[in-house]
């Protein structure tokens, strides 16, 4: 798929565009969980690009951008800076934030 890592400028553009599309409830949650984009390691697919951009943390979950598949994903982590599961979702950020909201609302975790 993608041959080059997404730049910090490009990830900010993706995040800002998604923030503008979020519903009010999504944006309220986003404001609590977001972090400044930072590179996190993921050993199965992320090493070639120096990691993937993490953009939010909640509990033991990290929301990150997969520049292999061009979408946002959520994975577990137990050590800050290390993604513990590779996902190839092609979700928009607001969709991934909604998934977190659904888990909070229902208590049911569905990993896709």
C-alpha positions, 0 to 999 in steps of 0.5 A: 500500500503506502510507500512513505510515512505520513508527515506530522503536518499531514497527520495534523491535517487529518486530525483537524479535518476529522475534528471539524466533522465530529458530532458534539458528543464525539468532540467532547470525548475527543477533547479529553482523550486526544494527545499531540501526535507522537510516533509509537512503535508497533513491531509487526508493521510499524518499524519500517516507518519509524512507528505509527502516529498515536493521536489519543489515549484512553485507559489502556487503548491508543488511537493511531493512524495506520499509514499502510492502510490509510485509516485510524485504528484502536489497539491496546497498550501496556507500555506507553509508546508501544502499540500491542496489536496491528489493525488494518481498519480504514476508519475515519478518526470520528468513527474510531472515536464513536467506537470508544463512545459505544464501549463507554455507553454499553460496556461491550468491547467489539474489536474489528 
